[in-house]
Structure formats: C-alpha cells, structure tokens
C-alpha cells in the first residue's frame, strides 16, 4: 500500500470514529469514555489541534473542539451532557491523571 492511500484510510477511520461518537452514540458521555478507554471527545479534538500545530497551522483548543464537535463545547454540553456521579468524577480524576500528558 502506498503512503497516500494509508493516510487516506487513516483519515477515513478517524471520520468514522468521529461520526460514531458525535452522531450515533451521543448517549455515551465523555466521562465514561475517559474512565473506560483513557480518552474522550476532548482528547480527540486535542490530538487534532496538536497535529495542526505540528504542521504550522495555528489552532486553539476552542477552535479544535468546535471543529470536532461541529458546535461549541458549551452547546454540546447543554444538549448532550448529563450529570456525573461522585464515583464517576473520582474515577475521572484518576483516568485523567494517568492518560492526559502536559496538563
């Protein structure tokens, strides 16, 4: 497989993952993703921002999140986020500490 095809397939897989999380499984909360998998929608948007920045494209965290979410994060939260239990919040602190670098 040539390099360009590999890049295109990787991009297609990313778009499918984004669609899955943003359209098909809006019921899955970021805190649940982070607690179970060590990443969430915000991580994906941060990785997008980091890739842009590495290529000399100036992109803020907020711009990356709006690109990924298709709306501001505040809009997403108001439409889809539900309250998290104290237990989930405690688990999140550990998951965040263990999985998010450069805090």
PDB file as gemmi writes it, atoms N, CA and C in Angstrom:
CRYST1    1.000    1.000    1.000  90.00  90.00  90.00 P 1                      
ATOM      1  N   UNK A   1       0.855  -1.170   0.000  1.00  0.00           N  
ATOM      2  CA  UNK A   1       0.000   0.000   0.000  1.00  0.00           C  
ATOM      3  C   UNK A   1       0.901   1.232   0.000  1.00  0.00           C  
ATOM      4  N   UNK A   2       0.558   2.197  -0.844  1.00  0.00           N  
ATOM      5  CA  UNK A   2       1.363   3.409  -0.886  1.00  0.00           C  
ATOM      6  C   UNK A   2       0.998   4.323   0.290  1.00  0.00           C  
ATOM      7  N   UNK A   3       1.883   5.255   0.600  1.00  0.00           N  
ATOM      8  CA  UNK A   3       1.734   6.120   1.771  1.00  0.00           C  
ATOM      9  C   UNK A   3       0.471   6.981   1.698  1.00  0.00           C  
ATOM     10  N   UNK A   4       0.151   7.526   0.535  1.00  0.00           N  
ATOM     11  CA  UNK A   4      -1.036   8.377   0.400  1.00  0.00           C  
ATOM     12  C   UNK A   4      -2.316   7.582   0.672  1.00  0.00           C  
ATOM     13  N   UNK A   5      -2.378   6.370   0.173  1.00  0.00           N  
ATOM     14  CA  UNK A   5      -3.550   5.532   0.436  1.00  0.00           C  
ATOM     15  C   UNK A   5      -3.659   5.237   1.922  1.00  0.00           C  
ATOM     16  N   UNK A   6      -2.544   4.944   2.568  1.00  0.00           N  
ATOM     17  CA  UNK A   6      -2.550   4.695   4.009  1.00  0.00           C  
ATOM     18  C   UNK A   6      -3.083   5.912   4.767  1.00  0.00           C  
ATOM     19  N   UNK A   7      -2.627   7.090   4.410  1.00  0.00           N  
ATOM     20  CA  UNK A   7      -3.096   8.328   5.051  1.00  0.00           C  
ATOM     21  C   UNK A   7      -4.595   8.502   4.833  1.00  0.00           C  
ATOM     22  N   UNK A   8      -5.062   8.253   3.634  1.00  0.00           N  
ATOM     23  CA  UNK A   8      -6.485   8.400   3.326  1.00  0.00           C  
ATOM     24  C   UNK A   8      -7.338   7.405   4.118  1.00  0.00           C  
ATOM     25  N   UNK A   9      -6.846   6.188   4.268  1.00  0.00           N  
ATOM     26  CA  UNK A   9      -7.573   5.193   5.057  1.00  0.00           C  
ATOM     27  C   UNK A   9      -7.603   5.576   6.538  1.00  0.00           C  
ATOM     28  N   UNK A  10      -6.483   6.067   7.040  1.00  0.00           N  
ATOM     29  CA  UNK A  10      -6.454   6.524   8.428  1.00  0.00           C  
ATOM     30  C   UNK A  10      -7.424   7.684   8.638  1.00  0.00           C  
ATOM     31  N   UNK A  11      -7.461   8.619   7.712  1.00  0.00           N  
ATOM     32  CA  UNK A  11      -8.386   9.753   7.809  1.00  0.00           C  
ATOM     33  C   UNK A  11      -9.835   9.271   7.758  1.00  0.00           C  
ATOM     34  N   UNK A  12     -10.118   8.301   6.915  1.00  0.00           N  
ATOM     35  CA  UNK A  12     -11.479   7.759   6.828  1.00  0.00           C  
ATOM     36  C   UNK A  12     -11.867   7.081   8.140  1.00  0.00           C  
ATOM     37  N   UNK A  13     -10.938   6.350   8.740  1.00  0.00           N  
ATOM     38  CA  UNK A  13     -11.225   5.702  10.024  1.00  0.00           C  
ATOM     39  C   UNK A  13     -11.486   6.752  11.104  1.00  0.00           C  
ATOM     40  N   UNK A  14     -10.723   7.829  11.111  1.00  0.00           N  
ATOM     41  CA  UNK A  14     -10.939   8.907  12.073  1.00  0.00           C  
ATOM     42  C   UNK A  14     -12.313   9.534  11.873  1.00  0.00           C  
ATOM     43  N   UNK A  15     -12.686   9.804  10.635  1.00  0.00           N  
ATOM     44  CA  UNK A  15     -14.009  10.396  10.366  1.00  0.00           C  
ATOM     45  C   UNK A  15     -15.127   9.454  10.817  1.00  0.00           C  
ATOM     46  N   UNK A  16     -14.936   8.164  10.637  1.00  0.00           N  
ATOM     47  CA  UNK A  16     -15.937   7.198  11.080  1.00  0.00           C  
ATOM     48  C   UNK A  16     -16.040   7.182  12.601  1.00  0.00           C  
ATOM     49  N   UNK A  17     -14.914   7.225  13.289  1.00  0.00           N  
ATOM     50  CA  UNK A  17     -14.920   7.289  14.748  1.00  0.00           C  
ATOM     51  C   UNK A  17     -15.615   8.556  15.219  1.00  0.00           C  
ATOM     52  N   UNK A  18     -15.287   9.686  14.609  1.00  0.00           N  
ATOM     53  CA  UNK A  18     -15.925  10.941  14.977  1.00  0.00           C  
ATOM     54  C   UNK A  18     -17.431  10.859  14.772  1.00  0.00           C  
ATOM     55  N   UNK A  19     -17.861  10.358  13.630  1.00  0.00           N  
ATOM     56  CA  UNK A  19     -19.291  10.224  13.343  1.00  0.00           C  
ATOM     57  C   UNK A  19     -19.961   9.296  14.352  1.00  0.00           C  
ATOM     58  N   UNK A  20     -19.290   8.227  14.689  1.00  0.00           N  
ATOM     59  CA  UNK A  20     -19.843   7.279  15.660  1.00  0.00           C  
ATOM     60  C   UNK A  20     -20.088   7.968  17.004  1.00  0.00           C  
ATOM     61  N   UNK A  21     -19.105   8.754  17.460  1.00  0.00           N  
ATOM     62  CA  UNK A  21     -19.223   9.418  18.758  1.00  0.00           C  
ATOM     63  C   UNK A  21     -20.132  10.638  18.735  1.00  0.00           C  
ATOM     64  N   UNK A  22     -20.210  11.316  17.597  1.00  0.00           N  
ATOM     65  CA  UNK A  22     -20.939  12.583  17.545  1.00  0.00           C  
ATOM     66  C   UNK A  22     -22.358  12.446  17.018  1.00  0.00           C  
ATOM     67  N   UNK A  23     -22.662  11.336  16.341  1.00  0.00           N  
ATOM     68  CA  UNK A  23     -23.986  11.167  15.748  1.00  0.00           C  
ATOM     69  C   UNK A  23     -24.679   9.912  16.284  1.00  0.00           C  
ATOM     70  N   UNK A  24     -23.984   8.805  16.209  1.00  0.00           N  
ATOM     71  CA  UNK A  24     -24.619   7.532  16.555  1.00  0.00           C  
ATOM     72  C   UNK A  24     -24.653   7.255  18.049  1.00  0.00           C  
ATOM     73  N   UNK A  25     -23.660   7.738  18.794  1.00  0.00           N  
ATOM     74  CA  UNK A  25     -23.582   7.419  20.230  1.00  0.00           C  
ATOM     75  C   UNK A  25     -23.424   8.676  21.077  1.00  0.00           C  
ATOM     76  N   UNK A  26     -24.301   9.640  20.838  1.00  0.00           N  
ATOM     77  CA  UNK A  26     -24.265  10.853  21.650  1.00  0.00           C  
ATOM     78  C   UNK A  26     -24.631  10.565  23.101  1.00  0.00           C  
ATOM     79  N   UNK A  27     -25.217   9.391  23.334  1.00  0.00           N  
ATOM     80  CA  UNK A  27     -25.567   8.992  24.693  1.00  0.00           C  
ATOM     81  C   UNK A  27     -24.345   8.638  25.535  1.00  0.00           C  
ATOM     82  N   UNK A  28     -23.257   8.300  24.904  1.00  0.00           N  
ATOM     83  CA  UNK A  28     -22.043   7.937  25.636  1.00  0.00           C  
ATOM     84  C   UNK A  28     -21.370   9.218  26.101  1.00  0.00           C  
ATOM     85  N   UNK A  29     -21.222   9.345  27.397  1.00  0.00           N  
ATOM     86  CA  UNK A  29     -20.667  10.554  27.987  1.00  0.00           C  
ATOM     87  C   UNK A  29     -19.139  10.546  27.910  1.00  0.00           C  
ATOM     88  N   UNK A  30     -18.543  11.742  27.790  1.00  0.00           N  
ATOM     89  CA  UNK A  30     -17.089  11.860  27.780  1.00  0.00           C  
ATOM     90  C   UNK A  30     -16.467  11.231  29.018  1.00  0.00           C  
ATOM     91  N   UNK A  31     -17.091  11.429  30.160  1.00  0.00           N  
ATOM     92  CA  UNK A  31     -16.526  10.891  31.402  1.00  0.00           C  
ATOM     93  C   UNK A  31     -16.487   9.360  31.349  1.00  0.00           C  
ATOM     94  N   UNK A  32     -17.494   8.746  30.731  1.00  0.00           N  
ATOM     95  CA  UNK A  32     -17.493   7.287  30.587  1.00  0.00           C  
ATOM     96  C   UNK A  32     -16.395   6.833  29.640  1.00  0.00           C  
ATOM     97  N   UNK A  33     -16.220   7.552  28.533  1.00  0.00           N  
ATOM     98  CA  UNK A  33     -15.136   7.224  27.601  1.00  0.00           C  
ATOM     99  C   UNK A  33     -13.782   7.313  28.301  1.00  0.00           C  
ATOM    100  N   UNK A  34     -13.565   8.398  29.011  1.00  0.00           N  
ATOM    101  CA  UNK A  34     -12.281   8.597  29.679  1.00  0.00           C  
ATOM    102  C   UNK A  34     -12.053   7.527  30.745  1.00  0.00           C  
ATOM    103  N   UNK A  35     -13.076   7.246  31.522  1.00  0.00           N  
ATOM    104  CA  UNK A  35     -12.922   6.266  32.597  1.00  0.00           C  
ATOM    105  C   UNK A  35     -12.665   4.860  32.059  1.00  0.00           C  
ATOM    106  N   UNK A  36     -13.263   4.517  30.940  1.00  0.00           N  
ATOM    107  CA  UNK A  36     -13.111   3.164  30.389  1.00  0.00           C  
ATOM    108  C   UNK A  36     -11.954   3.030  29.404  1.00  0.00           C  
ATOM    109  N   UNK A  37     -11.755   4.049  28.587  1.00  0.00           N  
ATOM    110  CA  UNK A  37     -10.788   3.916  27.498  1.00  0.00           C  
ATOM    111  C   UNK A  37      -9.560   4.810  27.643  1.00  0.00           C  
ATOM    112  N   UNK A  38      -9.613   5.778  28.547  1.00  0.00           N  
ATOM    113  CA  UNK A  38      -8.473   6.660  28.723  1.00  0.00           C  
ATOM    114  C   UNK A  38      -8.421   7.803  27.723  1.00  0.00           C  
ATOM    115  N   UNK A  39      -9.497   8.009  26.967  1.00  0.00           N  
ATOM    116  CA  UNK A  39      -9.597   9.149  26.050  1.00  0.00           C  
ATOM    117  C   UNK A  39     -11.071   9.476  25.875  1.00  0.00           C  
ATOM    118  N   UNK A  40     -11.334  10.682  25.379  1.00  0.00           N  
ATOM    119  CA  UNK A  40     -12.715  11.102  25.138  1.00  0.00           C  
ATOM    120  C   UNK A  40     -12.756  12.023  23.922  1.00  0.00           C  
ATOM    121  N   UNK A  41     -13.882  12.600  23.665  1.00  0.00           N  
ATOM    122  CA  UNK A  41     -14.025  13.523  22.532  1.00  0.00           C  
ATOM    123  C   UNK A  41     -13.057  14.690  22.649  1.00  0.00           C  
ATOM    124  N   UNK A  42     -12.877  15.192  23.867  1.00  0.00           N  
ATOM    125  CA  UNK A  42     -11.952  16.301  24.056  1.00  0.00           C  
ATOM    126  C   UNK A  42     -10.521  15.899  23.721  1.00  0.00           C  
ATOM    127  N   UNK A  43     -10.138  14.684  24.058  1.00  0.00           N  
ATOM    128  CA  UNK A  43      -8.806  14.185  23.698  1.00  0.00           C  
ATOM    129  C   UNK A  43      -8.646  14.146  22.184  1.00  0.00           C  
ATOM    130  N   UNK A  44      -9.662  13.641  21.497  1.00  0.00           N  
ATOM    131  CA  UNK A  44      -9.602  13.580  20.033  1.00  0.00           C  
ATOM    132  C   UNK A  44      -9.462  14.970  19.434  1.00  0.00           C  
ATOM    133  N   UNK A  45     -10.183  15.943  19.979  1.00  0.00           N  
ATOM    134  CA  UNK A  45     -10.058  17.302  19.454  1.00  0.00           C  
ATOM    135  C   UNK A  45      -8.678  17.877  19.777  1.00  0.00           C  
ATOM    136  N   UNK A  46      -8.122  17.526  20.935  1.00  0.00           N  
ATOM    137  CA  UNK A  46      -6.773  17.997  21.291  1.00  0.00           C  
ATOM    138  C   UNK A  46      -5.727  17.390  20.364  1.00  0.00           C  
ATOM    139  N   UNK A  47      -5.880  16.116  20.056  1.00  0.00           N  
ATOM    140  CA  UNK A  47      -4.941  15.474  19.131  1.00  0.00           C  
ATOM    141  C   UNK A  47      -5.027  16.122  17.750  1.00  0.00           C  
ATOM    142  N   UNK A  48      -6.226  16.511  17.349  1.00  0.00           N  
ATOM    143  CA  UNK A  48      -6.428  17.218  16.084  1.00  0.00           C  
ATOM    144  C   UNK A  48      -5.692  18.562  16.123  1.00  0.00           C  
ATOM    145  N   UNK A  49      -5.848  19.285  17.227  1.00  0.00           N  
ATOM    146  CA  UNK A  49      -5.166  20.568  17.393  1.00  0.00           C  
ATOM    147  C   UNK A  49      -3.649  20.375  17.362  1.00  0.00           C  
ATOM    148  N   UNK A  50      -3.151  19.394  18.082  1.00  0.00           N  
ATOM    149  CA  UNK A  50      -1.715  19.143  18.115  1.00  0.00           C  
ATOM    150  C   UNK A  50      -1.172  18.814  16.732  1.00  0.00           C  
ATOM    151  N   UNK A  51      -1.922  18.041  15.948  1.00  0.00           N  
ATOM    152  CA  UNK A  51      -1.498  17.718  14.583  1.00  0.00           C  
ATOM    153  C   UNK A  51      -1.462  18.978  13.721  1.00  0.00           C  
ATOM    154  N   UNK A  52      -2.460  19.836  13.883  1.00  0.00           N  
ATOM    155  CA  UNK A  52      -2.485  21.094  13.129  1.00  0.00           C  
ATOM    156  C   UNK A  52      -1.298  21.964  13.534  1.00  0.00           C  
ATOM    157  N   UNK A  53      -1.096  22.132  14.820  1.00  0.00           N  
ATOM    158  CA  UNK A  53       0.007  22.958  15.311  1.00  0.00           C  
ATOM    159  C   UNK A  53       1.361  22.426  14.850  1.00  0.00           C  
ATOM    160  N   UNK A  54       1.514  21.105  14.829  1.00  0.00           N  
ATOM    161  CA  UNK A  54       2.773  20.497  14.384  1.00  0.00           C  
ATOM    162  C   UNK A  54       3.059  20.795  12.913  1.00  0.00           C  
ATOM    163  N   UNK A  55       2.016  21.092  12.170  1.00  0.00           N  
ATOM    164  CA  UNK A  55       2.169  21.422  10.751  1.00  0.00           C  
ATOM    165  C   UNK A  55       2.167  22.925  10.500  1.00  0.00           C  
ATOM    166  N   UNK A  56       2.303  23.692  11.580  1.00  0.00           N  
ATOM    167  CA  UNK A  56       2.377  25.132  11.445  1.00  0.00           C  
ATOM    168  C   UNK A  56       1.030  25.824  11.301  1.00  0.00           C  
ATOM    169  N   UNK A  57      -0.058  25.111  11.557  1.00  0.00           N  
ATOM    170  CA  UNK A  57      -1.393  25.691  11.483  1.00  0.00           C  
ATOM    171  C   UNK A  57      -1.770  26.153  12.886  1.00  0.00           C  
ATOM    172  N   UNK A  58      -2.015  27.444  13.041  1.00  0.00           N  
ATOM    173  CA  UNK A  58      -2.367  27.991  14.342  1.00  0.00           C  
ATOM    174  C   UNK A  58      -3.808  27.633  14.659  1.00  0.00           C  
ATOM    175  N   UNK A  59      -4.011  26.843  15.697  1.00  0.00           N  
ATOM    176  CA  UNK A  59      -5.350  26.418  16.091  1.00  0.00           C  
ATOM    177  C   UNK A  59      -5.408  26.365  17.607  1.00  0.00           C  
ATOM    178  N   UNK A  60      -6.410  27.013  18.167  1.00  0.00           N  
ATOM    179  CA  UNK A  60      -6.594  26.987  19.627  1.00  0.00           C  
ATOM    180  C   UNK A  60      -7.373  25.738  20.029  1.00  0.00           C  
ATOM    181  N   UNK A  61      -7.381  25.471  21.331  1.00  0.00           N  
ATOM    182  CA  UNK A  61      -8.147  24.354  21.861  1.00  0.00           C  
ATOM    183  C   UNK A  61      -9.627  24.525  21.528  1.00  0.00           C  
ATOM    184  N   UNK A  62     -10.129  25.746  21.681  1.00  0.00           N  
ATOM    185  CA  UNK A  62     -11.543  26.006  21.406  1.00  0.00           C  
ATOM    186  C   UNK A  62     -11.869  25.798  19.930  1.00  0.00           C  
ATOM    187  N   UNK A  63     -10.986  26.241  19.038  1.00  0.00           N  
ATOM    188  CA  UNK A  63     -11.208  26.040  17.603  1.00  0.00           C  
ATOM    189  C   UNK A  63     -11.211  24.555  17.258  1.00  0.00           C  
ATOM    190  N   UNK A  64     -10.302  23.807  17.841  1.00  0.00           N  
ATOM    191  CA  UNK A  64     -10.244  22.365  17.578  1.00  0.00           C  
ATOM    192  C   UNK A  64     -11.500  21.672  18.082  1.00  0.00           C  
ATOM    193  N   UNK A  65     -11.951  22.050  19.264  1.00  0.00           N  
ATOM    194  CA  UNK A  65     -13.165  21.445  19.804  1.00  0.00           C  
ATOM    195  C   UNK A  65     -14.371  21.780  18.937  1.00  0.00           C  
ATOM    196  N   UNK A  66     -14.467  23.014  18.488  1.00  0.00           N  
ATOM    197  CA  UNK A  66     -15.605  23.380  17.638  1.00  0.00           C  
ATOM    198  C   UNK A  66     -15.551  22.621  16.313  1.00  0.00           C  
ATOM    199  N   UNK A  67     -14.358  22.423  15.776  1.00  0.00           N  
ATOM    200  CA  UNK A  67     -14.212  21.633  14.553  1.00  0.00           C  
ATOM    201  C   UNK A  67     -14.655  20.199  14.797  1.00  0.00           C  
ATOM    202  N   UNK A  68     -14.204  19.607  15.901  1.00  0.00           N  
ATOM    203  CA  UNK A  68     -14.542  18.215  16.190  1.00  0.00           C  
ATOM    204  C   UNK A  68     -16.017  18.047  16.536  1.00  0.00           C  
ATOM    205  N   UNK A  69     -16.519  18.889  17.435  1.00  0.00           N  
ATOM    206  CA  UNK A  69     -17.900  18.781  17.900  1.00  0.00           C  
ATOM    207  C   UNK A  69     -18.914  19.270  16.865  1.00  0.00           C  
ATOM    208  N   UNK A  70     -18.480  20.125  15.945  1.00  0.00           N  
ATOM    209  CA  UNK A  70     -19.415  20.706  14.992  1.00  0.00           C  
ATOM    210  C   UNK A  70     -20.238  21.823  15.613  1.00  0.00           C  
ATOM    211  N   UNK A  71     -19.855  22.238  16.800  1.00  0.00           N  
ATOM    212  CA  UNK A  71     -20.512  23.302  17.561  1.00  0.00           C  
ATOM    213  C   UNK A  71     -19.580  23.629  18.717  1.00  0.00           C  
ATOM    214  N   UNK A  72     -19.905  24.661  19.461  1.00  0.00           N  
ATOM    215  CA  UNK A  72     -19.065  24.952  20.627  1.00  0.00           C  
ATOM    216  C   UNK A  72     -19.236  23.831  21.652  1.00  0.00           C  
ATOM    217  N   UNK A  73     -18.231  23.672  22.481  1.00  0.00           N  
ATOM    218  CA  UNK A  73     -18.322  22.642  23.509  1.00  0.00           C  
ATOM    219  C   UNK A  73     -19.465  22.956  24.467  1.00  0.00           C  
ATOM    220  N   UNK A  74     -19.707  24.228  24.734  1.00  0.00           N  
ATOM    221  CA  UNK A  74     -20.808  24.605  25.618  1.00  0.00           C  
ATOM    222  C   UNK A  74     -22.156  24.185  25.028  1.00  0.00           C  
ATOM    223  N   UNK A  75     -22.318  24.347  23.714  1.00  0.00           N  
ATOM    224  CA  UNK A  75     -23.557  23.881  23.073  1.00  0.00           C  
ATOM    225  C   UNK A  75     -23.708  22.370  23.233  1.00  0.00           C  
ATOM    226  N   UNK A  76     -22.604  21.635  22.980  1.00  0.00           N  
ATOM    227  CA  UNK A  76     -22.636  20.180  23.117  1.00  0.00           C  
ATOM    228  C   UNK A  76     -23.045  19.788  24.536  1.00  0.00           C  
ATOM    229  N   UNK A  77     -22.408  20.412  25.510  1.00  0.00           N  
ATOM    230  CA  UNK A  77     -22.713  20.090  26.904  1.00  0.00           C  
ATOM    231  C   UNK A  77     -24.190  20.336  27.218  1.00  0.00           C  
ATOM    232  N   UNK A  78     -24.700  21.479  26.777  1.00  0.00           N  
ATOM    233  CA  UNK A  78     -26.097  21.800  27.102  1.00  0.00           C  
ATOM    234  C   UNK A  78     -27.074  20.849  26.417  1.00  0.00           C  
ATOM    235  N   UNK A  79     -26.698  20.320  25.270  1.00  0.00           N  
ATOM    236  CA  UNK A  79     -27.587  19.423  24.531  1.00  0.00           C  
ATOM    237  C   UNK A  79     -27.437  17.955  24.918  1.00  0.00           C  
ATOM    238  N   UNK A  80     -26.239  17.542  25.356  1.00  0.00           N  
ATOM    239  CA  UNK A  80     -25.979  16.108  25.496  1.00  0.00           C  
ATOM    240  C   UNK A  80     -25.379  15.652  26.820  1.00  0.00           C  
ATOM    241  N   UNK A  81     -24.739  16.536  27.563  1.00  0.00           N  
ATOM    242  CA  UNK A  81     -24.055  16.087  28.775  1.00  0.00           C  
ATOM    243  C   UNK A  81     -25.035  15.923  29.928  1.00  0.00           C  
ATOM    244  N   UNK A  82     -24.865  14.842  30.650  1.00  0.00           N  
ATOM    245  CA  UNK A  82     -25.691  14.571  31.822  1.00  0.00           C  
ATOM    246  C   UNK A  82     -24.824  14.640  33.077  1.00  0.00           C  
ATOM    247  N   UNK A  83     -25.426  14.831  34.235  1.00  0.00           N  
ATOM    248  CA  UNK A  83     -24.636  14.889  35.472  1.00  0.00           C  
ATOM    249  C   UNK A  83     -23.890  13.576  35.724  1.00  0.00           C  
ATOM    250  N   UNK A  84     -22.694  13.700  36.280  1.00  0.00           N  
ATOM    251  CA  UNK A  84     -21.886  12.521  36.607  1.00  0.00           C  
ATOM    252  C   UNK A  84     -21.927  12.282  38.109  1.00  0.00           C  
ATOM    253  N   UNK A  85     -21.985  11.030  38.478  1.00  0.00           N  
ATOM    254  CA  UNK A  85     -21.993  10.668  39.902  1.00  0.00           C  
ATOM    255  C   UNK A  85     -20.645  11.014  40.535  1.00  0.00           C  
ATOM    256  N   UNK A  86     -20.631  11.078  41.847  1.00  0.00           N  
ATOM    257  CA  UNK A  86     -19.382  11.319  42.571  1.00  0.00           C  
ATOM    258  C   UNK A  86     -18.354  10.237  42.258  1.00  0.00           C  
ATOM    259  N   UNK A  87     -18.817   8.996  42.125  1.00  0.00           N  
ATOM    260  CA  UNK A  87     -17.902   7.894  41.810  1.00  0.00           C  
ATOM    261  C   UNK A  87     -17.271   8.089  40.432  1.00  0.00           C  
ATOM    262  N   UNK A  88     -18.085   8.446  39.434  1.00  0.00           N  
ATOM    263  CA  UNK A  88     -17.540   8.677  38.091  1.00  0.00           C  
ATOM    264  C   UNK A  88     -16.545   9.836  38.091  1.00  0.00           C  
ATOM    265  N   UNK A  89     -16.841  10.878  38.853  1.00  0.00           N  
ATOM    266  CA  UNK A  89     -15.937  12.024  38.923  1.00  0.00           C  
ATOM    267  C   UNK A  89     -14.609  11.643  39.562  1.00  0.00           C  
ATOM    268  N   UNK A  90     -14.650  10.805  40.584  1.00  0.00           N  
ATOM    269  CA  UNK A  90     -13.421  10.337  41.229  1.00  0.00           C  
ATOM    270  C   UNK A  90     -12.618   9.463  40.270  1.00  0.00           C  
ATOM    271  N   UNK A  91     -13.299   8.574  39.561  1.00  0.00           N  
ATOM    272  CA  UNK A  91     -12.626   7.722  38.572  1.00  0.00           C  
ATOM    273  C   UNK A  91     -12.011   8.577  37.466  1.00  0.00           C  
ATOM    274  N   UNK A  92     -12.710   9.648  37.087  1.00  0.00           N  
ATOM    275  CA  UNK A  92     -12.211  10.532  36.041  1.00  0.00           C  
ATOM    276  C   UNK A  92     -10.903  11.194  36.454  1.00  0.00           C  
ATOM    277  N   UNK A  93     -10.805  11.634  37.685  1.00  0.00           N  
ATOM    278  CA  UNK A  93      -9.567  12.275  38.149  1.00  0.00           C  
ATOM    279  C   UNK A  93      -8.379  11.331  37.962  1.00  0.00           C  
ATOM    280  N   UNK A  94      -8.582  10.075  38.307  1.00  0.00           N  
ATOM    281  CA  UNK A  94      -7.515   9.086  38.137  1.00  0.00           C  
ATOM    282  C   UNK A  94      -7.233   8.843  36.664  1.00  0.00           C  
ATOM    283  N   UNK A  95      -8.275   8.656  35.858  1.00  0.00           N  
ATOM    284  CA  UNK A  95      -8.094   8.394  34.423  1.00  0.00           C  
ATOM    285  C   UNK A  95      -7.407   9.574  33.747  1.00  0.00           C  
ATOM    286  N   UNK A  96      -7.814  10.774  34.100  1.00  0.00           N  
ATOM    287  CA  UNK A  96      -7.201  11.973  33.507  1.00  0.00           C  
ATOM    288  C   UNK A  96      -5.727  12.040  33.867  1.00  0.00           C  
ATOM    289  N   UNK A  97      -5.432  11.864  35.123  1.00  0.00           N  
ATOM    290  CA  UNK A  97      -4.033  11.912  35.589  1.00  0.00           C  
ATOM    291  C   UNK A  97      -3.177  10.845  34.878  1.00  0.00           C  
ATOM    292  N   UNK A  98      -3.745   9.663  34.666  1.00  0.00           N  
ATOM    293  CA  UNK A  98      -2.991   8.559  34.068  1.00  0.00           C  
ATOM    294  C   UNK A  98      -2.874   8.655  32.554  1.00  0.00           C  
ATOM    295  N   UNK A  99      -3.770   9.399  31.907  1.00  0.00           N  
ATOM    296  CA  UNK A  99      -3.813   9.358  30.448  1.00  0.00           C  
ATOM    297  C   UNK A  99      -3.553  10.674  29.737  1.00  0.00           C  
ATOM    298  N   UNK A 100      -3.682  11.792  30.410  1.00  0.00           N  
ATOM    299  CA  UNK A 100      -3.516  13.073  29.741  1.00  0.00           C  
ATOM    300  C   UNK A 100      -2.187  13.681  30.175  1.00  0.00           C  
ATOM    301  N   UNK A 101      -1.327  13.836  29.204  1.00  0.00           N  
ATOM    302  CA  UNK A 101       0.001  14.411  29.468  1.00  0.00           C  
ATOM    303  C   UNK A 101      -0.062  15.905  29.199  1.00  0.00           C  
ATOM    304  N   UNK A 102       0.926  16.608  29.695  1.00  0.00           N  
ATOM    305  CA  UNK A 102       1.018  18.064  29.509  1.00  0.00           C  
ATOM    306  C   UNK A 102      -0.240  18.754  29.984  1.00  0.00           C  
ATOM    307  N   UNK A 103      -0.636  18.481  31.196  1.00  0.00           N  
ATOM    308  CA  UNK A 103      -1.858  19.041  31.752  1.00  0.00           C  
ATOM    309  C   UNK A 103      -1.717  20.504  32.011  1.00  0.00           C  
TER     310      UNK A 103                                                      
END                                                                             
